[in-house]
Amino acid sequence: MNNMVMRETILKGLEKELSLTEATEITDNLSYILSVIRKHLEMDVAFISEFTDQIRKIEVVDSAERDISLKPGHADPTELTYCRKIVDGELDEIIADTSENPLTKSMSITQELDIGSYLGVPIVLNDGEVYGTFCCFSHTPDTTLSERDLALMKIFADIAARQIDKQLTKSQEENQIKRRISKVLSNKHIKTVFQPIYHVDEKE
């Protein structure tokens, strides 16, 4: 099965399974996606990050460990992260052994998170904007990581992008409704009218 056929097969299967669009359900879907890819690649941690104002913020995490410092809401300056450097092309998307890469070896986050091997790909939304990254890492080097693993990561990143697009669209719609209601209230465009209810048979 070539990569294109594999991509479409996985996309169709997971798109059918992940058909719900409520915000909490989308977050659950993203957690499920991370869990599937992390277990398949036998990695220790998988996460989705978002780039905002020169900050890389962790949105969703799946881990084989209970006690992990990388949790949703964790934020770092983008220039100190693998995520930004992968998107900018400073780092390869596959890093089989961080100790053999001069850049990752010198980065403080490598020691902080005990990163031995790493896979990361951009999450690109429908409008072409890079939302953040879809990443996973292991505490030990893994020389078996291959282009096939990377291709699978990109497929799952596409699925995550579709889920995030749904969440963003829903948030935008909700914000538009809130703005319209606030405008009506602030401009006092609401009029209260009382209408009596009359019982014809009882004449009251």
Residue pairs with C-beta under 8 A, 6 or more apart in sequence:
1 9
3 148
3 151
6 151
6 152
6 155
7 151
7 155
7 158
10 152
10 155
10 156
10 159
11 155
11 158
11 159
14 33
14 159
15 159
15 162
18 29
18 32
18 33
18 159
18 163
20 26
20 29
21 166
21 170
22 170
23 167
23 170
23 171
26 163
26 164
26 166
26 167
27 60
27 167
29 163
30 48
30 59
30 60
30 160
30 163
30 164
31 60
31 62
33 156
33 159
33 160
33 163
34 46
34 47
34 48
34 60
34 61
34 62
34 136
35 46
35 62
36 156
37 46
37 136
37 152
37 153
37 156
38 44
38 45
38 46
38 62
38 63
38 64
38 136
40 152
41 119
41 136
41 145
41 149
41 152
41 153
42 138
42 142
43 117
43 119
43 136
43 137
43 138
43 142
44 63
44 64
44 65
44 137
44 138
44 139
45 61
45 62
45 63
45 64
45 65
45 68
45 70
45 113
45 136
45 137
45 138
46 61
46 62
46 63
46 135
46 136
47 58
47 59
47 60
47 61
47 62
47 70
47 135
47 136
48 58
48 59
48 60
48 123
48 132
48 133
48 134
48 135
48 160
48 164
49 56
49 57
49 58
49 59
49 81
49 83
49 132
49 133
49 135
50 56
50 57
50 59
50 131
50 132
51 57
51 78
51 83
51 84
51 87
51 130
51 131
51 132
54 77
54 78
54 79
55 75
55 76
55 77
55 78
56 75
56 76
56 77
56 78
56 81
56 83
56 84
56 132
56 133
57 73
57 74
57 75
57 132
58 70
58 71
58 72
58 73
58 74
58 75
59 72
59 132
60 72
61 68
61 70
61 71
61 72
63 70
69 112
69 113
70 113
76 109
78 84
80 107
80 108
80 109
81 109
82 91
82 95
82 104
82 107
82 109
82 115
82 118
82 120
82 135
83 120
83 132
83 133
83 135
85 91
85 103
86 92
86 93
86 120
86 121
86 122
86 133
87 122
87 130
87 133
90 103
91 101
91 103
91 104
91 120
93 119
93 120
93 121
93 150
93 153
94 118
94 119
94 145
94 146
94 147
94 149
94 150
95 101
95 104
95 117
95 118
95 119
96 117
96 141
96 142
96 143
96 144
96 145
97 116
97 117
97 141
97 142
97 143
98 104
98 105
98 110
98 115
98 116
98 117
98 118
98 141
99 105
99 116
99 141
100 141
104 110
104 115
104 118
109 115
113 137
114 139
115 137
115 138
115 139
116 137
116 138
116 139
116 140
116 141
116 142
117 137
117 138
117 140
117 141
117 142
117 145
118 135
118 136
118 137
118 138
119 135
119 136
119 137
119 145
119 149
119 150
119 153
120 133
120 134
120 135
120 136
120 153
121 133
121 134
121 135
121 150
121 153
121 154
121 157
122 130
122 132
122 133
122 134
122 157
123 130
123 131
123 132
123 133
123 134
123 157
123 160
123 161
123 164
124 130
124 131
124 157
124 161
125 131
125 161
125 164
125 165
125 168
126 161
126 165
131 161
131 164
133 157
134 153
134 156
134 157
134 160
136 153
183 189
184 190
198 204
